[in-house]
Amino acid sequence: MKKREISHLLYAILTLIVILCCGILVSESVANNKNTKNITSALESGDVKLTVEGIENGEKLKIKAEKKTSSSLVLVIPKGNTELKLGMFQTVTINESREIQIDLSNATTGEVHVSQSGKSRFFKGSVEIENSSGRINYSYHNAKFGVK
């Protein structure tokens, strides 16, 4: 083989290696691309149904999320205060020292426990929240709210 043929062969091999590496990186990027949404915006867009329970005498909330779409979804409760509306006149404040995620990429349901803050608290029972036909519906089950 001549020197020129060897250089062309090496160039072709190097080009194939670069193409393969780029393909692997692109496929990993697509696989890791998860639809991430704030929990309130996911509720408003109808992507999830939430069941919120008051626990630990108004100190915490248990939030269960049920995915209503077939796409990958990661719900985010941001660090700090997040207001969550639990009805026409009931709003609670979630207070977290770090971002919380509910990964629904490979599951249809997920659950987290978060801290409540503020005077208005949800003490016990549960509220189901769902966006149905562009309207958010609230269903109460022995829900008790109060001031702490």
N, C-alpha and C positions, 0 to 999 in steps of 0.2 A: 504494500500500500504506500502511496505517495504521501508526502508531508501534507499536501493540500487536502487530500481525501480524509486523512486522520483529523485535521482541524474541523472539517465540515461534519464529520461524525461526532466529534466531541461537542460541537455547537448544537447539533440536533439532540444529543443526549441531555445536555444542560438545559435546553429549551423545554424538553419533556419534563424534566425534574421541576423546573420553575412552574410550569402549567399545573402539574400534579399538586405541588405545595399550595398554590393559589386556590385550587379547587377545594382542597381540604380546609383551608382557612375560611373560605366563603361558606362551605356547608356547615362548619361549626358555628359561624356567626349567625346563620339562619336558624340553626337548631337552638341557639341560646337566646334568640330574639323573642322575649316573652312580652305579652301585652300587659303592661303595668299601669294600673289605675288607682287613684285615690279611692278609698272605700265609699265616700259620699258620691263621687262622680260615677262610679260603677253602679251604684244603686239608682241614681237618677237616669242613667242610660238604659236601665233594665237588664244589665248583665248579671246581676245577682239578686237573690232574696236573702234578707238578713233576719235572724232571730236573735234578739238581744234580751239577756236575762240580767236582772239585778241580783248580785251576790255579795256575800260578806258584809251584810248590813249597810249597803250603800257605798262601800269602799271600792268595789270593783264591778265590772260588767263582763259577762261571758258573751262573746259575739260568735255566732255560728253563721257561716256564709255558704250558700248553695249556688253554684254556677248554673246559669240558665242558658248559656251559649255553648257551642261545641269548641270554640277557640280557646287557646291557651290564655290564662289570666292569672296575674299576681295582684292581689289587693294590698294597698299600702295604707297604713295608719301612720301619718307623719309624726316625727318627734315634736313634743310640745303639746299645745291644746288643740283639739279638734272637736267642734260641736257636731253632735249627732241628733237630728230631729226624730223624736219618737211619737209624733202626733202633732195635731194643730197647736197645742199649747204646751207641749212637753219637749224640752231640749236638754240633753245632758252633755257634759264636757268630759271628753276623754283626755287624760293627761299622761303622756309617756315620755320617759327620759331618753328613749331611742326609737328609731323607726321600727315598726312592727309590720311583718309581711304575712299574708295568708296566700300560700302558693297553691293555686287551683289549676296548675298546668297539666298535671297528670291525675287530678282528683276532681270529683264533683262537689265535695264539701270540705270545709276546713273550720277550725275553731281556735280562738285566742281568748285569753283573759287580759283585760286592760284596767287601768286605774281610772276612777272617776275623781273629778275635782269640782269645786264650785259649791254653791249653796243648794241648788236644785239637784236632787239625787233620785236615782231609780233604785229602790230598796229590794223588791222581790217580784216574782212573777216573770212574765215574758211579753215581748211585743214582736210580732212578725211584721216586717216591712218589705213591700214588694211594689215595683213599678209595673202596673198592668195597664196597657193601652195608653201610655203617656200620663198616667195619674198614679201617684204614690198612695198605696193603701196601707192602713195600719190595723192590725188585729191584736187585741189585748187579751191576755190570759192571766187573770189574777194579778194584774200589775198594780204595784203600790209605789207611788212617787211621794216625795216629801222634801223637807228642808233639813239640812244637816248643819 
